[in-house]
Amino acid sequence: MYELVEIDRNDLELLRIIKNSYRRYFFDKRKINKARQILWYDDKYTQSSDQTIYKIIVNGKVCGVFGVYERSENRLELFNLIVVRKNRIKGVFSKVIRDFCSDHSSKGKICFVNVLKLNPAIRWYMFVGFIVSSQNDNFLELEYKND
Ligand SMILES: CC(C)(COP(=O)(O)OP(=O)(O)OC[C@H]1O[C@@H](n2cnc3c(N)ncnc32)[C@H](O)[C@@H]1OP(=O)(O)O)[C@@H](O)C(=O)NCCC(=O)NCCS
């Protein structure tokens, strides 16, 4: 029903636009211009083997993206979970993240995410199956729990 495909150079403009539109919810709130997005891709993303950004494709359209950092052998940090509003299909993002996290939990990996406390998506994470594992003044760390 959906496909996960790693982003490539052709996805940078989409990524830039959706990241900018939700930047108030991210740690780095600077607006990203085209040059900076390309620099990030060439100098950082493609040079590191520990992070992957996936696009979620349904019926040939990208309806969201999310990133995964391998923080250690058994800890995966999800980041930049962003819906593409115009292609959103209700319920798809939750299914993708549940499938991804359940699959990795069954292999002994912990999937977690750091979320700013002011982000309304915290309710969504709870709905998907995350629980609070730690917190500080500004953000919560949430961990996926298999039911
Ligand atoms: C978080 C996000 C990826 C969820 O995508 P989505 O397409 O809305 O997800 P789904 O359709 O699978 O799930 C929606 C359901 O989740 C539940 N939900 C609870 N709180 C929610 C919230 N704050 N936002 C969205 N859904 C929420 C609801 O049941 C909702 O269904 P409803 O519309 O019938 O009430 C999207 O809202 C987003 O891109 N947010 C902005 C970027 C962001 O803050 N990302 C997290 C960074 S850490």
The ligand as a MOL file (V3000), in Angstrom:
LIG
                    3D

  0  0  0     0  0            999 V3000
M  V30 BEGIN CTAB
M  V30 COUNTS 48 50 0 0 0
M  V30 BEGIN ATOM
M  V30 1 C 2.9660 14.4900 13.0150 0
M  V30 2 C 2.5100 14.2810 11.5700 0
M  V30 3 C 3.6620 13.6930 10.7450 0
M  V30 4 C 1.3290 13.3100 11.5470 0
M  V30 5 O 0.8990 13.1030 10.2070 0
M  V30 6 P -0.6200 12.8010 9.8580 0
M  V30 7 O -0.7200 12.6270 8.3760 0
M  V30 8 O -1.5020 13.8090 10.4760 0
M  V30 9 O -0.8380 11.4030 10.5960 0
M  V30 10 P -2.0640 10.3850 10.5270 0
M  V30 11 O -3.0880 10.8140 9.5300 0
M  V30 12 O -1.4940 9.0260 10.3470 0
M  V30 13 O -2.6580 10.4490 12.0290 0
M  V30 14 C -3.6180 11.4020 12.3710 0
M  V30 15 C -4.3290 10.9190 13.6370 0
M  V30 16 O -3.4230 11.0010 14.7310 0
M  V30 17 C -4.1200 11.4380 15.8920 0
M  V30 18 N -3.5570 12.6870 16.4000 0
M  V30 19 C -3.5400 13.0180 17.6500 0
M  V30 20 N -2.9370 14.1810 17.8250 0
M  V30 21 C -2.5420 14.6250 16.6430 0
M  V30 22 C -1.8440 15.7850 16.1960 0
M  V30 23 N -1.4330 16.7280 17.0280 0
M  V30 24 N -1.5930 15.9240 14.8800 0
M  V30 25 C -2.0070 14.9930 14.0140 0
M  V30 26 N -2.6910 13.8900 14.4090 0
M  V30 27 C -2.9530 13.6920 15.7160 0
M  V30 28 C -5.5660 11.6540 15.4870 0
M  V30 29 O -6.2900 10.4900 15.7910 0
M  V30 30 C -5.4830 11.8100 14.0100 0
M  V30 31 O -6.6390 11.3600 13.3880 0
M  V30 32 P -7.9030 12.3690 13.2640 0
M  V30 33 O -7.5020 13.3560 12.2090 0
M  V30 34 O -9.0140 11.4680 12.9160 0
M  V30 35 O -8.1070 13.0230 14.5910 0
M  V30 36 C 2.0390 15.6320 10.9400 0
M  V30 37 O 1.0470 16.1890 11.7630 0
M  V30 38 C 3.1430 16.6430 10.7330 0
M  V30 39 O 3.8170 16.6390 9.6890 0
M  V30 40 N 3.3280 17.5670 11.6960 0
M  V30 41 C 4.2520 18.6960 11.5270 0
M  V30 42 C 5.7050 18.3180 11.6070 0
M  V30 43 C 6.0720 17.7970 12.9820 0
M  V30 44 O 5.8690 18.4690 13.9660 0
M  V30 45 N 6.6410 16.5720 13.0080 0
M  V30 46 C 7.1430 15.9800 14.2360 0
M  V30 47 C 8.5090 16.5280 14.5170 0
M  V30 48 S 9.2340 15.8370 15.9470 0
M  V30 END ATOM
M  V30 BEGIN BOND
M  V30 1 1 1 2
M  V30 2 1 2 3
M  V30 3 1 2 4
M  V30 4 1 2 36
M  V30 5 1 4 5
M  V30 6 1 5 6
M  V30 7 2 6 7
M  V30 8 1 6 8
M  V30 9 1 6 9
M  V30 10 1 9 10
M  V30 11 2 10 11
M  V30 12 1 10 12
M  V30 13 1 10 13
M  V30 14 1 13 14
M  V30 15 1 14 15
M  V30 16 1 15 16
M  V30 17 1 15 30
M  V30 18 1 16 17
M  V30 19 1 17 18
M  V30 20 1 17 28
M  V30 21 1 18 19
M  V30 22 1 18 27
M  V30 23 2 19 20
M  V30 24 1 20 21
M  V30 25 1 21 22
M  V30 26 2 21 27
M  V30 27 1 22 23
M  V30 28 2 22 24
M  V30 29 1 24 25
M  V30 30 2 25 26
M  V30 31 1 26 27
M  V30 32 1 28 29
M  V30 33 1 28 30
M  V30 34 1 30 31
M  V30 35 1 31 32
M  V30 36 2 32 33
M  V30 37 1 32 34
M  V30 38 1 32 35
M  V30 39 1 36 37
M  V30 40 1 36 38
M  V30 41 2 38 39
M  V30 42 1 38 40
M  V30 43 1 40 41
M  V30 44 1 41 42
M  V30 45 1 42 43
M  V30 46 2 43 44
M  V30 47 1 43 45
M  V30 48 1 45 46
M  V30 49 1 46 47
M  V30 50 1 47 48
M  V30 END BOND
M  V30 END CTAB
M  END
